[in-house]
């Protein structure tokens, strides 16, 4: 029987790092693990990163999970029939909400007794939560993206506080107590996907039997009294974000270039640009696959410095770059900024980028249209 682990969480919360770290840890104990990434666009840094360390990786592109439910069900059926996995970790898009009603409950109802659906887990970035909280305390109007962030917390059955290595034990304990009080229906677990502290407890919460979650009646009681999702605000939030997925080749103008330093320059330029313009950054991820290995860096907040998640060991003659950016700004503005950042990095590190033609887009799903599973016969 397959155990499905659904992960939600806002842009930049660390879902992919959690997914990969947990999958590797479970594989070490003999479990067969598959992962599924999800995004409105195709060509994800996260998918390539997962494929670097895991055997079974699939990407559901072209819409968030609520709109790709039949495709997800088909992937699960294939993994089960082929014996490819006994645990499937599914990562939703960072702007996705209402997963409990549109994905988790339908799967539990359809596959009761044939598949276990673990608690819907929202990966929580404590720094992002603090920023939204400070805005609320200043009585600023709640932005639509802040509304989506809050909905992810409300619907979660497990709140997983990530990045505890950045805030320390005392702040972690206070945040754990606060979330437990504010969301009494959810379990709360702190951990760090980067250091691995607390990861085993999180995995146990996903994989231990919990008959209550498989009960349709329990699910109905769990959502009773909660305000319904405001579909207009949800659609507006998605439509404010410029999404960019771009892949291109980078070669050394002379003998070799440092792919990590090149990528840091691209991301530093974009982070400084976002801060100067006041644009909200969900995340910007940049991976460069080279003969020396994979370099992967990211920026997860406006004006933040680039963080290296994986670094190639030596200068190389060429590499294949993939950039994913999620920024609240006009798509054409993001395209111009990315072109300028790549040009600056090429000049600084004596490299040449080929085929870099940024083409950002906004979510086409102005109307909320979840897909239903076909009737069983």
N, C-alpha and C positions, 0 to 999 in steps of 0.2 A: 504494500500500500504506500502510495506517495504522500509525503508531507509537503504541503505548499506553504511557503513563508512569504506573505505579502509585506513589502516595505514601502511606506510613504515617507514624506519628509520634504521640507522646503529646499529650494535651490541652494547648493553649497553646504548642506547639513552633514555630508559625509556618508551618504547611502552607499555609494559605490565602494568606498574603502571598507565599509562595514560588510557589504555583500562578499567582497573578495576575501577579506580576512576570515570571515565566518566559514565560507566555503572551504578554504584551505584547511582550517582547523578541523572541520568535520571530515574532510577527506583523510586526514591523518588518523582518524579513529576507525576508518574502514567504510564510511558511508559513501555512497555514490551520489554526487551532488551536481546539479545543473543550475545555471543561472540564466535569467531572462532580463535584458535591459529594455527600456521603453522610452520613447521620445516622439514628439510631433515630427521631427525630421530624421533623416538617415545619416549614417556616417558618424558614429559616436566615439569619442575618445574612450569612454567607459567600456564600450564593447571590446575595443582593441586591447585595453588594459586587462580585462577579464580573460581574454583569450590567451594572454601571455602566461597565465598561471593555472588555468582550468581547462578541462577537456571538453565539457559540454556547455556551450554558450550560444544563446540565441538572442536576436534583436527584434523587437516589435516596434517598427517605425511607422510614421504616418498618423499618429493619434495616441492619446493617452489610453490607459488600460480599460477605462470604462467604455471606450469606443472600439477596443480590440478584443473584447471578451471572447467571442467565438474563436479567434485566432489563438488566444491563450489556452482555451480549452482543448483545441486541437494539438498544441504543443505538449500539453500535459498528458493527453491520451497517447501520443506517440512515445513520449518518454517512458510511460508506464508499460505499454505493450512491448517495446523494444528492450526493456530492462536497462535503460540508460541511466536512470536515477531513482533513488528512493527519497531524496529531498530536492525540491526545486525552490530556489530563492528568486523572487520576482521584485524588481525595482521599478516603481512607478515614476513617471515624470515629476520633476520638482514642483510644478504648478498644479498637480492633480489633487482633487479632493472628492469626497463622496464615494470613496472606494468601498466602504463597508456596505453601502446599499447597492452599488452597481456591480461589484465584483465579488466581494467576500461572501455576502449572504446568498447570491445566486449559486455560487460554487458549492457552498455547504449544503444547500437544499437539493441540488442536482446530484451530488456525488456522496451523499451521506452513506457511510459504511464502506465506501470505496476509495475515499481520499480524505486525509485530515488537513484541515486548513488551520494553520497556527494563528495565534492572536495577530490581528492587524497592528503592525508596529510602525509608529511614527518616530523617525530618527530626529532628535531635537538638538539643534545647535544652540548652546546656552548663550553665545554671544549675539546671535540673531534674535533670540527671545528677549534678551536684555534690551536690545535696541528698540524693538516694537513696544516693550513695556515702558521704556522711558518716554516714547512718543505719546502713549496713552496717559501717562502720569502728567504730562504737560498739557493734556486736554486737546491735543492735536486731532484733527479728523482722521479716522481710521482709513488708511489707503486700502484699495481693493486687494493688493497683494498681502497686506496685513490680515485682511479678512480670510483669505485662503489659508494663510499660516495658522490662524486660529481654528479654522474648520478642521485642519489636519489633526490638531490636538484633541478637539472635541470628539471626533469619531474614532480615535485610536483606542484599541484594547490594551496596548502596551506602549508606554512612553519610554523610549530608550534615549537617555541623555548621553550624547556623544561628546567627544573633545574634553573629557574631564581632566586630561593632562594639562590643558590650557588654563583651567580655573582653580585647581587645587581642591583639597579634600573639604575644607570648611565651606567654600562656596557651593561645592557639589552637594554636600549634605543639606544645606539650606534650600537649594533648588529642588532637590528630591522631595523634601518635606512640603514645599510649596505646591509642586505639581500634584502630589498625592492628595493635598487638601482641595485644590482647584478642580481636579478631575478624579473624583473618588471611584468612578467605574473602571478606571484603567489601572493596571499595574505600572510601577515606575522602577526602572533599572538604570543605574549609571554605568558607563563603560568608556573605554577609549579604543576606537578602531585602529588607531595608529600604534599604540603601545601594547594592545591586547589585554590590558587590565579590565576585568569584568566581562570579557567576551564569552567565557565559558558559561557564566550565569545566564547571559542572554540566549545562548544556544540552548541551554536546558529549558528555558521558558518557551522556546519554540517547539521543542521536540518531545517534551514530556506529555503524556496523555492528559487531556482536559475535556471530559465529556460535556461539561456545561457549554463550551463554545460550539459543540456540534448540535446543540439543541435549538431547533427553530424557535421554540417558545422563549428560551432565554434571550435569543437575539431580538425578538420583538420587544420584550420588556426592556432590553438595554437601550433601545432607541426611543422609547416612548417618552414624550415630554420635551425632547430636544427640538429646537427650532429647525425648520427645514432649510436646506441649502438655498440661498438666494442665487438662482441661476444667472440672473442679469449681472450681479457683481462678479460672479465666478467667470463668466465669459468676458466681462470687461477687463478683469485682472489679466487673463491670458492674452487678450488682444493688445495690452500695453507693452508687452515684452517683445523686443526684437530678438529673433532666434537666428543664430548663424552656425552652420556646420560646413566647414570648408577643408578640403584636402589638396595638398600640392607638394612639389618636390623642391628641396633645397640642396644646392651644391656649393662646394668651396670655390671661390673665385681664384684661389691660388692652390696650395697643396692640401690644406685641411681647415676645418672650422670647428669650434667648440659648440656642439648642439645645445648643451645646457645653458651656456652663456647667451647664445642666440635667442633661445626661448625666453630666458629671463628678461632680456631687453624688450622683446615683443610684449610680454605681459606687464612689465613695468610701465612702458609707454601707454598701454591701454588703461592701467589702473590710475595713472596720473591724469590721463585725459578724462576719465569718468569723474574723478574728484574735482577737477577744475570746472567741468560742465555741470556737476551736480546730478549726474545720472546714477540711478540705483543699479548696482551690479548683483545679479543673482549668482552667477559664477562665470568665469572664463577659464577654460581648460585648454592646454596645448600639449600635445604629445608629438615626439619626433622619433620615429623608428629608424635606427641606424645599424650599420654592421657591428658596432660596439655594444648594441643593446638599445633598450627603450628609455628615452628621457621623457618624463611627464611632470608638468608643473601646473599650478592653478592659482587663481585669485578668487576669493570667495566673498569679497566685500568691496565697496567703493573705496578706492585709495589704498587698499591693503597691499602689502608687499607680496611678490610671488613666492609660493611655497613649492619646493621640489619634493614630489612624492616618489620619484624614481629618476635616477641619473645615469646616463651612459658614461662609461669609464674613461674614454679618451677622445681626442679630436678625430674627425672622420672626413671623408671626401664628399659624402652625400647623406641625405636622410629624407624620409617621407613624413611630412608634417600634417597633423590634423588639429584644427582649432574649433572648439565649441564655445560660443559666447551667448549669454542670456542677460540682456541689458535693457532697462526701460528707457528707450529713446527711439527716434525714427529709424527704421531699417537702413535708409541711405546714409544716415549719420554714422551708424555703426560700421557700415561698409567702408566709408572714408577713413574712419579711425583705424580700422584693421589694416587697410592698405598702407597708411602712413607708418604704423608700428612695424610692419614687415619691412618696409623700405629702410627705416631707421636701423633695424637689427641687421639687415643685409649690409648696410654701409659700415656699421660699427664692427662687424665680425668677418668682413670680407667674404660674404656669401652671396649667392644669387638664387632668388625664389622663382620657380617656373610654374605657370598655370595658376597662380594665386588670384582668383577673381571672386572676391567676397560677394555673396548675394544673400543678404538677410531676408527674413520673412516674419510676418506676424501670424499667430494662430488663425487658421481659416475657420475654426469652429465657433462662430459667433453665437450659434444656438447649441444648447446642451443636448446632445443626442446619444445617450448610452445605447449600446447594442445588446440585444438579448440573446440568450442561448436558444438554439433550435429545440423544439419540443422533442422529447424522447418517445420512441415508439416501440 
